[in-house]
Amino acid sequence: MTTADLREAVKEGGGQATLNTVQGEPLRITEKGRAFYVFDSKGDAARITIADVLQSNGVIHVINKVLMP
């Protein structure tokens, strides 16, 4: 998902979107200003610092902390 996709999902979710990891763990996405934040199932948060790194098999978003499932 690109940041445009994330923005739309957050908008549709009333301010947040919940996505699942490959392992089935929930990740909550919010947007504050122009910054996106990712919250793991324990409530730890990370900010997306580099967005939309397009690759042949998906999109990478770099975050500023390690989140654990």
N, C-alpha and C positions, 0 to 999 in steps of 0.2 A: 504494500500500500504506500502510495506517495503521500506527502503532506496534504495535498489537495484531497485525497481520499480520507485521510485521518480527520481533516477539518470538517468534511461533510458528515462523517460518522459521529463526531463529537456534537455537531449541530443537531443531527437527527436524534441523538441520545439526550438532548436537553442539557448539554454542558459536559458530558463525559461519554466515552465509548468503552465497552469491554470487549477485548479480543482474547483469544486463547492461544497459548504457545503450542508447539508441536506436541509437547507432553501433556497438554490439556489444562495447564494452569492458567488462571485468568490474569490478564494485564489490563489495568484501567488507564485510559488515555484522557488527559484534559489539556485545554489550551488556555494560557493566561497571556493576554496581549498577543504577540506573534510567536511565543514559545510554547512548545509541547512538553508535557510532563508525562512520564510513564510510572505507574505504581504497581508493585508486585502484590502477591496475595497477602504478604505480611504488612503492607502499607508503606514499605520503603519506596522512596521516590528518586527518579533520575530525570534530568532534562536532556532533550535531544539537542546536541550541540552542532552536529553536521547532519543535514537531512538530504534525502533523495539522492543517494549515491546509487545510480542505476547500474545494474549488472545484468548479464544475459539471463540469469535465472531468478531475478528478484530485485528488491530494493533494500539497501542498507541505510540504517539511521544510527549514527554514533551517539552514545549517551555518556554522561559525565560521571557515572557511578556503576558499580557492579550490582546487578540485581540477581537474587538467588530464588529459584523456584521453591 
